[in-house]
Amino acid sequence: MSDHYVKVRVQLEQMRVAGLETEPEAASLLASSPGSVDLVSGGRRDAARSAVRTRARSKSRGKRSELDRNTAGADNKEDTPEPEYPPGPMDGTAGQLQHSRSPKDAVLQIKGTGKIPQGKAEANGKTEKEGKTQQGKDDGNKLPKKRKMVTVDTSKAKTSLEALKVSIKQLKWKEFPLGRRVACDIYWHGVSFHDNENVFSGLVNKFPGMIEMLRKINLSRAVRTMQELFPEEYNFYPRSWILPEEFQLFAAQVRIAKDKDPSWKPTFIVKPDGGSQGDGIYLIRDPSDVRVMGNAQSKHAVVQEYIQKPLLVDKLKFDIRLYVLVRSLDPLEIYIAKEGLSRFCTEPYQEPNQKNLDHVFMHLTNYSLNVHSGNFVHSDNTNTGSKRTFSSILYRLASKGVDIKKVWSDIISLVIKTVIALVPELKVYYQADIPAGKPGPTCFQILGFDILLMKNLKPILLEVNANPSMRIEHEQEVSPGVFEYVPSPVDEEVKVGVIRDTLRLVDPGQRKLTNHQSHTPGNGSELQEDILDTVSPDKAEQDSGVKVENNLPSLCLKQVFPKYTKQFNYLRTVERIATLFMRFLGVKGTMRLGPTGFRTFIRNCKLSNSNFSMASVDILYIDITRRWNGMGSDQKESGMGLQAFVEAFFYLAQRRFKSPPLQEQVAALLDLCDCHLESLDEKRSLCGRGAAERRTALPSCLPEGVHSAPSAPAPHHFNCPTAASKSADYRLHQPLRPTLKGNCIEN
């Protein structure tokens, strides 16, 4: 007879004396015996054996009475089944069974916890579930449930793969480098939203249409539209001309400017529309120097005024690569990385002249070009070399008395205004690939802003990259003509933080903050004072809706929109025009407005009158659409695109409202259109309700002699503000043309 067997028998005897012994409890104690049981006789032996067999089959554990559920609910236990303690002796502070010496209070307890094991005692006439105990609690406090691990598909990541792997490892997420048959939470594409056509849920790190929008020509057109509306706000972008269609205009304006000022010796930079990494870029002094391209596709380019007085460090020209996260388009959310890269030329800078125009290592800051220079310096120090951190430049400027908060404030304004210029057409692309109401992924994207600081510290936008390099290695020539990739501490410090914190911000398992008090916009001084203020990790992550995690650093991405909504929201005029455009597209998934849709827009907004008939509307549509379709050779759809629609809208605003500036004319026409469309929607809603009521009405309910229900009262007329429109000769509004009158950018 084993010692355990004797202990069990003594406990049963004591319980019987106390009047607490029950058959299930006896069976539970006996079942914990490691050997065979033969200490009971008669019915008690049969009951014990039956209980042992029942326990072994685990059938009684799956049945739970309503009374048990109520008991569990009263004790605040979770609904999920909890593991039992293993059979056998329970030793130690968490495992010794004891009983109360008082018959009145005799219960079994777990020594050291004061808890009653489930199935071992009765309380208030309710028997707790046998053999169960609470798990995940410590001294009465619940431990948090384990989060579901976030999954990331990295099969299309390409050049950002290494930094992405490091980021996923730091976050302790699950990577699928070869893809996954079932859906992942996040898909990291290397180039385009369409890298993987089989994504129907989750998140994708690319927006549809972002590559197209950030080509040189489309970016110039988007910023040019904003320059026409807000010339003072968008003077951070160099004057640009689109080739080949505006070549004659470019040549004429340069000639006129030189005639007025013979001493003016300008320099221009030509950038191929689809170029990257500095490929095909060159400088010219006269329009006649524009090179003849080999094929029709490569003829498309942008020529810009060259910034001749940049800020120099160590006598070298440099630019800034800042990483910007567009987390959402609707609502618009923008984050800026607090750290960036400074990329240096490798030859001392001189103002351009006819002799040094071809010195790319002097004038072009592209890393992919300068890395092949014999003067390129690879450095493990963030303060030296041909690639440094942006903060090292700021500290150097601060030591010379420069107001770096003002510099950061100007850069933030530049970023927000540029994204606002891109959003209207991005929304059109988005609805074409992911129509509202249909399943599809949610998108976010990291953009690379290339910014040049002028000598007077004014930031100038050079370009925006849809696929900024996320390599954390650099090329190093190990032998003549042989290069290999070696780790780059500067790149790793900046890029891993950007990718890791982007993942944290879009984490689908993270509970986002529901209140937006941290997004309350401030005034202009707050923008300048706030950007470089040191914030605690708790506050930084709370402002972003990210839960604080002790094992990770604070976020390196700072939210700038909608935080500063009040300061920049008035610039979103073209976005309102895009909303009108998408309303009248008709067929979801298209990006072109047909003639019927354009006529419906004019009719519903009541923009035609005796001086502007529907025939004039058709002429306007045909003229603008034909001209815009002739600008690009890759147009696949016929119809009016958003940029053409914006031009038509500007023409209608100028025609209807004569005296105010264009910005106010467009705003007034938008208000007028919104007013008429709201009235139309209200009438349709009332008609729909009336029709539904008539369908549900029974004929027997009508009074004798009445054959139809009385008509509903006419809806209240929605009075729209109108402006007097004088008769004028029909003229098409010409798109904005860059001029050389005055300096858009002061050197």
C-alpha positions in Angstrom: 0.0 0.0 0.0 1.6 3.2 -1.1 2.1 6.3 1.0 0.0 8.3 -1.3 -2.8 5.8 -0.9 -2.7 6.1 2.9 -2.8 9.9 2.7 -5.8 9.8 0.5 -7.6 7.4 2.8 -6.9 9.6 5.9 -8.3 12.7 4.0 -11.4 10.8 3.1 -12.0 9.7 6.7 -11.5 13.3 7.9 -14.0 14.6 5.3 -16.5 12.0 6.2 -16.3 13.0 9.9 -16.7 16.6 8.9 -19.8 15.8 6.8 -18.3 17.1 3.6 -17.4 13.9 1.7 -19.2 13.3 -1.6 -18.9 10.6 -4.2 -17.4 12.8 -6.9 -14.8 14.2 -4.5 -13.8 10.7 -3.3 -13.5 9.6 -6.9 -11.4 12.6 -7.7 -9.0 11.9 -4.8 -8.8 8.3 -5.6 -8.2 8.9 -9.3 -5.1 10.8 -8.4 -3.5 7.7 -6.9 -0.5 6.5 -9.0 -1.2 2.8 -8.3 -4.2 0.5 -8.3 -6.9 1.2 -5.8 -8.4 -1.5 -3.5 -9.3 0.3 -0.2 -13.0 0.7 -0.5 -15.7 -2.0 -0.5 -19.2 -2.4 -1.8 -20.9 0.5 -3.4 -18.1 2.9 -2.5 -15.6 0.8 -4.5 -17.9 0.7 -7.5 -18.5 4.4 -7.3 -14.8 5.1 -7.1 -14.0 2.9 -10.1 -16.8 4.4 -12.1 -15.5 7.9 -11.3 -12.0 6.9 -12.4 -13.2 5.5 -15.7 -15.3 8.6 -16.3 -12.4 10.8 -15.5 -10.1 8.9 -17.8 -12.6 9.3 -20.7 -12.9 13.0 -19.9 -16.6 13.0 -20.7 -17.8 14.5 -17.5 -15.5 17.5 -18.1 -17.2 18.5 -21.3 -20.7 18.7 -19.6 -21.5 21.8 -17.7 -24.8 22.6 -16.1 -26.5 26.0 -16.2 -25.8 26.3 -12.5 -22.1 25.8 -13.2 -22.1 28.6 -15.8 -23.7 31.0 -13.4 -21.2 30.1 -10.8 -18.3 30.7 -13.2 -19.8 34.0 -14.3 -20.2 35.1 -10.6 -16.5 34.4 -10.1 -15.5 36.4 -13.3 -14.0 33.4 -15.0 -13.2 33.4 -18.7 -15.4 31.4 -21.0 -12.5 29.7 -22.6 -11.7 26.3 -21.1 -8.9 26.3 -18.7 -6.3 23.5 -18.2 -6.6 21.2 -15.2 -3.9 20.5 -12.8 -2.3 17.2 -13.6 -3.3 14.2 -11.7 -1.1 13.1 -8.8 0.1 14.6 -5.6 0.2 18.4 -5.4 3.3 19.5 -3.7 4.8 22.9 -2.8 3.1 26.2 -2.1 0.9 25.9 -5.2 0.1 22.3 -4.8 -0.5 21.0 -1.3 -4.1 20.1 -0.4 -5.2 21.0 3.1 -8.6 21.0 4.8 -10.1 23.2 7.4 -10.1 21.8 11.0 -13.5 23.4 11.7 -16.4 21.2 10.5 -18.3 24.4 9.6 -15.6 25.9 7.4 -14.1 22.6 6.2 -13.0 23.1 2.6 -10.1 22.1 0.4 -7.7 24.9 -0.4 -4.5 25.3 -2.4 -1.9 26.2 0.2 -0.4 29.7 -0.1 -3.2 31.1 -2.4 -6.4 31.0 -0.5 -8.1 29.6 -3.6 -10.5 26.7 -3.8 -9.9 24.2 -6.5 -12.9 23.8 -8.9 -14.8 20.6 -8.2 -13.4 20.2 -4.6 -16.0 22.2 -2.5 -19.5 23.6 -2.4 -20.2 27.3 -1.9 -23.7 28.7 -1.4 -25.2 25.5 -2.7 -23.3 25.7 -6.0 -20.7 23.1 -7.0 -17.9 24.4 -9.1 -16.7 22.5 -12.2 -14.6 19.5 -11.3 -10.9 19.5 -11.8 -10.8 23.0 -13.2 -8.8 26.0 -11.9 -8.2 29.5 -13.2 -5.2 30.2 -15.4 -3.7 33.4 -16.4 -4.4 35.0 -13.0 -1.9 36.0 -10.4 -3.2 37.0 -6.9 -6.6 37.8 -8.5 -5.2 39.9 -11.4 -5.7 38.8 -15.0 -2.7 38.6 -17.2 -3.2 40.0 -20.8 -4.2 37.6 -23.5 -1.5 36.6 -25.9 -1.7 38.6 -29.1 -2.1 36.9 -32.4 1.2 37.0 -34.2 1.3 39.4 -37.2 2.2 37.8 -40.5 4.1 39.6 -43.3 4.5 38.3 -46.9 8.0 39.4 -48.0 8.2 37.4 -51.2 8.0 40.6 -53.3 10.1 42.9 -51.1 13.2 43.0 -53.4 15.8 45.7 -52.4 14.1 46.5 -49.1 14.3 42.8 -48.0 17.2 43.0 -45.6 15.9 46.0 -43.6 12.5 44.5 -43.6 13.8 41.2 -42.2 15.6 43.1 -39.4 12.5 45.1 -38.6 10.2 42.0 -38.5 12.7 40.2 -36.2 12.8 43.2 -33.8 8.9 43.2 -33.7 8.9 39.4 -33.2 6.4 38.9 -36.1 6.2 36.1 -38.5 7.8 36.4 -41.9 6.8 34.4 -45.0 9.6 34.9 -47.5 8.0 32.6 -50.1 4.5 33.8 -49.7 1.6 32.0 -48.1 -1.5 30.1 -49.3 -3.8 31.8 -46.8 -4.0 35.6 -46.4 -1.2 37.5 -44.5 -1.8 40.6 -42.5 0.7 42.7 -44.4 2.1 42.4 -47.9 5.4 44.2 -48.6 5.8 44.9 -52.3 9.0 46.1 -53.9 7.8 48.2 -56.8 4.1 48.5 -57.3 0.7 47.8 -55.8 0.3 45.2 -58.6 3.4 43.2 -57.7 0.9 40.6 -56.4 -2.4 40.5 -58.1 -3.9 38.0 -55.7 -4.2 40.3 -52.6 -7.8 40.7 -51.5 -7.4 41.6 -47.8 -4.8 42.8 -45.3 -2.5 45.7 -45.9 -0.2 46.5 -48.9 2.7 48.9 -48.7 1.9 50.5 -52.1 -0.9 52.8 -53.3 -2.4 52.2 -56.8 -1.1 54.9 -59.1 1.7 56.2 -56.9 4.4 55.3 -59.5 2.5 57.1 -62.2 1.8 60.2 -60.1 5.5 60.6 -59.1 6.8 60.5 -62.6 8.5 63.8 -63.4 5.8 65.1 -65.7 2.8 64.2 -63.5 4.4 65.6 -60.4 5.1 68.8 -62.2 1.6 69.1 -63.4 0.1 68.4 -60.0 2.3 71.0 -58.3 1.7 73.4 -61.2 -2.1 73.2 -60.7 -1.6 74.1 -57.0 0.8 77.0 -58.0 -2.0 78.4 -60.2 -4.4 78.4 -57.2 -1.9 79.2 -54.4 1.2 80.8 -56.0 2.7 82.0 -52.7 2.2 78.6 -51.0 3.8 76.5 -53.7 6.9 78.5 -54.5 9.2 75.7 -53.3 9.1 73.9 -56.6 11.4 75.2 -59.5 9.7 76.6 -62.6 9.2 73.7 -65.0 8.3 73.0 -68.6 7.2 69.8 -70.1 8.9 68.5 -73.2 8.2 68.1 -76.0 4.8 69.9 -75.9 6.0 73.0 -74.2 9.4 73.3 -75.9 8.3 76.3 -78.0 6.9 78.1 -75.0 10.1 77.4 -73.1 12.3 78.7 -75.8 10.2 81.8 -76.3 10.1 82.7 -72.6 13.9 82.3 -72.3 14.4 84.5 -75.3 12.1 87.2 -74.0 13.8 87.2 -70.6 17.3 87.5 -72.1 16.2 90.4 -74.2 15.0 92.2 -71.1 18.2 91.4 -69.2 21.2 90.6 -71.4 23.3 89.9 -68.3 21.0 87.0 -67.2 22.8 83.7 -67.7 20.4 80.9 -66.6 21.1 77.2 -66.2 18.5 74.5 -66.7 18.4 70.9 -65.8 16.7 68.3 -68.0 15.2 65.2 -66.4 13.7 62.3 -68.4 10.2 61.5 -67.3 10.8 57.9 -66.4 14.4 58.3 -65.3 15.8 57.2 -62.0 19.1 57.2 -60.1 20.3 60.2 -62.1 20.1 58.4 -65.4 19.8 60.7 -68.4 20.0 64.0 -66.4 22.0 66.8 -67.9 22.5 70.6 -67.6 22.0 73.2 -70.4 22.4 77.0 -70.7 20.1 77.5 -73.8 17.0 75.8 -75.1 18.9 74.9 -78.3 21.0 72.6 -76.1 18.2 70.2 -75.5 19.3 66.8 -76.8 17.3 64.9 -79.4 16.1 61.7 -77.9 16.3 58.3 -79.6 12.7 57.2 -79.3 9.3 58.7 -78.7 9.0 57.4 -75.2 12.3 59.0 -74.0 11.4 62.3 -75.5 9.1 63.1 -72.6 11.1 65.0 -70.0 10.9 68.0 -67.7 13.2 70.9 -67.9 13.6 73.0 -64.7 15.4 76.0 -63.6 18.7 75.0 -61.9 19.3 76.2 -58.3 22.6 77.9 -58.6 23.2 78.9 -55.0 22.8 75.8 -52.8 23.9 75.5 -49.2 27.4 74.0 -49.1 29.0 71.9 -46.4 32.7 71.3 -46.7 32.5 73.1 -50.0 30.3 70.3 -51.3 26.7 70.4 -52.6 24.3 68.0 -50.9 20.7 67.1 -50.8 18.4 65.6 -48.1 16.5 62.3 -48.5 13.6 62.3 -46.0 11.3 59.4 -45.6 7.5 60.2 -45.5 4.8 57.7 -44.6 1.4 58.2 -46.1 -0.6 56.0 -43.8 -4.0 56.7 -45.3 -5.7 58.8 -48.0 -9.1 59.0 -46.4 -8.6 60.3 -43.8 -5.3 61.8 -44.9 -2.5 60.8 -42.5 1.1 61.8 -43.0 4.2 61.0 -40.9 7.7 62.3 -41.4 10.9 60.5 -40.2 12.8 62.5 -37.6 16.0 61.3 -39.2 17.1 61.4 -42.9 20.1 61.0 -45.1 22.4 63.8 -46.4 24.0 62.7 -49.8 27.0 64.7 -50.9 28.6 65.4 -54.3 32.2 64.3 -54.6 33.7 67.4 -56.2 33.8 70.9 -54.8 30.9 73.0 -56.0 31.3 75.8 -58.5 28.4 77.8 -60.1 27.7 76.2 -63.5 29.4 77.6 -66.5 30.0 76.3 -70.0 33.1 74.4 -68.9 31.7 72.5 -66.0 28.2 71.6 -67.1 29.2 68.0 -67.7 30.7 67.5 -64.2 28.0 65.3 -62.8 30.0 64.7 -59.5 29.8 68.4 -58.9 26.2 69.2 -59.7 24.2 66.0 -59.2 23.8 64.6 -55.7 22.5 61.2 -56.7 24.1 58.5 -54.7 24.0 56.0 -57.6 26.2 58.4 -59.6 28.7 59.6 -56.9 29.3 56.1 -55.5 31.4 55.5 -58.7 33.5 58.6 -58.1 37.1 58.0 -56.9 36.4 60.7 -54.2 33.5 58.9 -52.7 34.1 58.2 -49.0 32.4 55.3 -47.3 32.2 56.0 -43.6 30.9 54.2 -40.5 30.6 57.5 -38.8 27.2 59.4 -39.2 29.0 62.7 -39.2 31.5 62.2 -42.0 31.7 60.7 -45.5 29.7 61.1 -48.6 26.5 59.9 -46.9 25.7 61.2 -43.5 22.6 61.6 -41.3 20.6 64.7 -41.7 20.7 65.4 -37.9 24.5 65.7 -38.2 24.0 68.6 -40.7 21.4 70.2 -38.4 23.7 70.1 -35.4 26.5 71.6 -37.5 24.1 74.4 -38.6 22.9 75.0 -35.0 26.5 75.4 -33.9 26.7 78.3 -36.3 23.5 80.0 -34.9 21.1 78.7 -37.5 17.4 78.4 -36.4 17.0 74.7 -37.2 13.5 74.7 -35.9 12.6 77.1 -38.7 14.3 74.8 -41.2 12.3 71.8 -40.0 9.1 73.8 -40.0 9.7 74.8 -43.6 10.4 71.2 -44.6 7.3 69.9 -42.9 5.2 72.5 -44.8 6.8 71.5 -48.1 6.0 67.8 -47.4 2.4 68.4 -46.4 1.7 70.7 -49.4 3.3 68.2 -51.8 1.2 65.3 -50.6 -1.9 67.4 -50.7 -1.1 68.1 -54.4 -0.9 64.3 -55.1 -3.9 63.1 -53.1 -6.7 64.1 -55.6 -5.4 61.8 -58.5 -4.3 59.1 -56.0 -7.9 58.9 -54.9 -9.0 58.4 -58.5 -6.5 55.6 -58.9 -7.5 54.0 -55.6 -11.2 53.8 -56.5 -10.3 52.3 -59.8 -8.4 49.4 -58.2 -10.3 49.1 -54.9 -13.9 50.3 -55.5 -15.9 51.3 -52.4 -17.9 48.5 -50.9 -15.8 45.7 -52.5 -13.2 43.6 -50.7 -9.7 44.7 -51.1 -6.6 45.6 -49.1 -5.8 48.8 -47.3 -2.8 50.7 -48.5 0.1 52.7 -47.1 3.4 53.8 -48.5 6.8 55.1 -47.7 7.9 57.9 -50.0 11.4 59.4 -50.5 11.5 63.2 -50.6 14.6 64.7 -52.2 15.1 68.2 -50.8 17.8 70.8 -51.5 18.6 73.6 -49.1 19.4 76.9 -50.7 22.1 79.2 -49.3 19.4 81.2 -47.6 18.1 77.9 -46.0 14.9 77.8 -48.0 14.0 74.1 -48.9 13.4 73.3 -52.5 11.7 70.1 -53.7 13.7 68.3 -56.3 11.6 65.2 -56.7 9.6 62.5 -54.9 10.4 58.8 -55.2 7.7 56.2 -55.0 10.3 53.4 -54.4 13.1 55.0 -52.4 16.1 52.7 -51.9 15.9 50.8 -48.6 19.2 49.0 -48.9 21.2 48.9 -45.7 24.4 48.0 -47.6 26.6 50.0 -49.9 28.6 49.2 -52.9 32.4 48.9 -52.4 35.0 48.2 -55.1 37.1 45.3 -53.9 39.1 45.1 -57.1 39.1 47.1 -60.4 35.6 46.8 -61.8 34.4 44.4 -59.1 31.9 45.6 -56.5 30.4 44.0 -53.5 27.8 45.0 -50.9 29.1 45.7 -47.4 27.0 46.8 -44.4 26.3 50.6 -44.1 25.7 51.7 -40.5 24.3 55.1 -41.7 21.7 53.4 -43.9 20.8 50.8 -41.3 20.3 53.4 -38.5 17.9 55.4 -40.6 16.1 52.8 -42.8 15.5 50.0 -40.3 13.9 52.5 -38.0 11.6 53.8 -40.7 10.4 50.4 -41.8 10.1 49.0 -38.2 8.0 52.0 -37.1 5.9 52.0 -40.2 5.0 48.4 -39.4 4.2 49.5 -35.9 1.9 52.2 -37.1 -0.1 50.0 -39.5 -0.1 46.9 -37.1 -3.6 45.4 -37.6 -3.5 44.0 -34.1 -2.8 47.3 -32.4 -5.7 49.0 -30.8 -5.9 52.5 -32.2 -6.8 55.5 -30.1 -10.4 56.5 -30.6 -10.0 60.1 -29.6 -8.0 62.6 -31.7 -7.2 65.1 -29.1 -3.5 64.8 -30.1 -4.5 65.8 -33.6 -5.8 69.1 -32.6 -4.1 71.6 -34.9 -2.2 74.5 -33.7 -1.0 77.8 -35.1 2.1 78.3 -37.1 4.3 78.9 -34.1 3.3 75.5 -32.7 4.5 73.8 -35.9 7.9 75.5 -35.5 8.2 74.8 -31.8 6.8 71.3 -31.8 8.9 69.6 -34.4 12.2 69.3 -32.5 10.8 69.2 -29.0 11.9 66.1 -27.1 8.9 64.0 -26.3 8.7 61.0 -24.0 8.2 57.6 -25.7 4.8 57.2 -24.0 3.5 60.5 -25.5 5.1 60.0 -28.9 3.4 56.6 -29.3 0.1 57.7 -27.7 -0.1 60.5 -30.3 0.3 58.0 -33.0 -2.1 55.5 -31.6 0.6 52.9 -30.9 0.8 51.0 -27.7 4.0 51.5 -25.8 6.4 48.5 -25.8 9.3 48.5 -23.4 11.6 46.5 -25.7 11.3 48.9 -28.6 12.6 52.5 -29.0 10.1 55.4 -29.3 8.7 56.0 -32.8 11.1 57.8 -35.2 8.0 58.8 -37.3 6.2 62.0 -36.3 2.7 62.7 -37.3 2.2 66.0 -39.1 -1.2 65.5 -40.6 -4.0 65.7 -39.5 -2.1 67.2 -36.5 -1.7 70.5 -38.5 -5.0 70.3 -40.3 -6.1 73.8 -39.4 -3.0 75.3 -41.1 -3.2 73.4 -44.4 -6.8 72.2 -44.9 -7.7 75.2 -47.0 -5.2 73.9 -49.7 -7.4 70.8 -50.4 -9.5 72.6 -53.1 -8.5 70.2 -55.9 -9.4 67.3 -53.7 -13.0 68.6 -53.6 -13.0 68.8 -57.4 -11.8 65.2 -57.5 -14.8 64.2 -55.3 -17.1 65.8 -57.9 -15.2 64.0 -60.7 -15.6 60.6 -59.1 -19.3 61.1 -58.4 -20.0 61.5 -62.1 -17.7 58.7 -63.4 -20.6 56.4 -63.4 -19.0 53.0 -63.9 -16.8 52.1 -60.9 -13.3 51.2 -61.8 -12.9 53.7 -64.6 -10.7 56.8 -64.5 -12.2 58.7 -67.4 -15.3 60.8 -67.6 -17.3 60.3 -70.7 -19.4 63.0 -72.5 -22.6 61.9 -70.9 -21.1 62.1 -67.4 -19.8 65.6 -68.1 -23.2 66.7 -69.3 -24.8 65.2 -66.2 -22.4 67.1 -64.0 -23.3 70.4 -65.8 -27.0 69.7 -65.6 -27.1 68.6 -61.9 -25.0 71.5 -60.8 -27.1 73.9 -63.0 -24.1 75.4 -64.7 -25.7 76.0 -68.1 -27.7 79.0 -69.0 -28.7 81.0 -72.0 -25.1 82.2 -72.4 -23.6 78.8 -72.0 -25.8 76.2 -73.7 -25.4 72.4 -73.6 -23.9 72.7 -77.1 -21.1 74.8 -75.7 -20.7 72.2 -73.0 -20.0 69.6 -75.6 -17.5 71.8 -77.4 -15.7 72.4 -74.1 -15.5 68.7 -73.4 -14.3 67.8 -76.9 -11.6 70.5 -77.0 -10.1 69.9 -73.6 -10.3 66.1 -73.8 -8.7 66.0 -77.3 -5.8 68.2 -76.2 -5.0 66.3 -73.0 -5.2 62.9 -74.7 -2.7 64.1 -77.2 -0.2 65.0 -74.5 0.6 61.4 -73.5 1.4 58.5 -75.8 0.4 55.9 -73.2 -3.2 56.8 -72.8 -5.3 53.6 -72.8 -8.7 55.0 -72.1 -10.7 57.6 -73.9 -12.5 60.3 -72.1 -11.7 63.2 -69.7 -9.1 62.5 -67.0 -9.0 64.3 -63.7 -6.4 66.9 -64.8 -8.5 67.8 -67.9 -11.6 68.0 -65.6 -9.8 70.4 -63.3 -8.9 72.6 -66.2 -12.6 72.6 -67.3 -13.7 73.4 -63.8 -11.2 76.3 -63.6 -12.7 77.6 -66.9 -16.3 77.4 -65.6 -15.3 79.2 -62.4 -13.6 82.0 -64.3 -16.5 82.3 -66.6 -19.1 82.5 -63.8 -17.2 84.7 -61.3 -15.3 87.5 -62.9 -13.6 89.7 -60.3 -12.1 87.5 -57.5 -8.8 85.7 -57.9 -8.9 82.1 -59.2 -8.6 80.6 -55.8 -11.9 82.3 -54.7 -13.6 81.7 -58.0 -13.0 77.9 -57.7 -14.1 77.8 -54.0 -17.3 79.7 -54.9 -18.1 77.3 -57.7 -17.5 74.3 -55.5 -19.9 75.7 -52.9 -22.5 76.2 -55.6 -22.1 72.7 -56.9 -22.2 71.2 -53.5 -25.4 73.2 -52.7 -27.2 72.0 -55.8 -26.1 68.4 -55.3 -27.2 68.4 -51.7 -30.6 69.7 -52.8 -30.8 67.0 -55.5 -29.9 64.3 -53.0 -32.5 65.6 -50.5 -35.2 65.4 -53.2 -34.2 61.9 -54.2 -34.3 60.8 -50.6 -37.8 62.2 -50.1 -39.0 60.7 -53.4 -37.6 57.3 -52.3 -39.3 57.5 -49.0 -42.6 58.5 -50.6 -42.4 55.6 -53.1 -41.7 53.1 -50.3 -44.7 54.4 -48.4 -46.9 54.1 -51.4 -45.8 50.5 -52.1 -46.6 49.5 -48.5 -50.0 51.2 -48.4 -53.0 48.8 -48.8 -55.8 49.8 -51.2 -58.4 48.8 -48.6 -57.2 51.5 -46.4 -58.2 54.2 -48.8 -61.5 56.0 -48.3 -64.3 55.2 -50.6 -64.0 56.9 -53.9 -60.3 57.6 -53.5 -58.2 55.7 -55.9 -54.7 56.8 -54.9 -53.0 58.0 -51.8 -52.8 61.8 -51.4 -49.6 63.2 -52.7 -46.9 64.2 -50.3 -46.2 67.8 -49.7 -43.6 69.3 -52.0 -40.1 69.3 -50.4 -38.8 72.6 -49.1 -36.9 74.4 -51.8 -33.2 74.6 -51.2 -32.1 78.1 -52.1 -28.6 78.2 -53.5 -26.4 81.3 -53.6 -25.9 82.5 -57.1 -23.7 85.1 -58.7 -24.5 87.3 -61.6 -23.0 86.0 -64.8 -22.2 88.5 -67.5 -22.2 87.5 -71.2 -18.8 86.9 -72.5 -17.2 85.4 -75.6 -16.5 81.7 -75.4 -12.9 81.1 -74.7 -11.2 78.0 -73.3 -9.2 78.4 -70.2 -5.6 77.6 -71.0 -3.5 75.6 -68.5 -1.0 77.4 -66.4 2.2 78.2 -68.4 5.4 78.8 -66.5 6.8 82.3 -67.0 10.0 84.0 -66.3 8.5 87.2 -64.9 10.0 87.6 -61.5 11.7 85.0 -59.5 9.6 82.2 -58.2 12.5 81.1 -56.1 14.7 83.7 -54.6 18.4 82.9 -54.7 
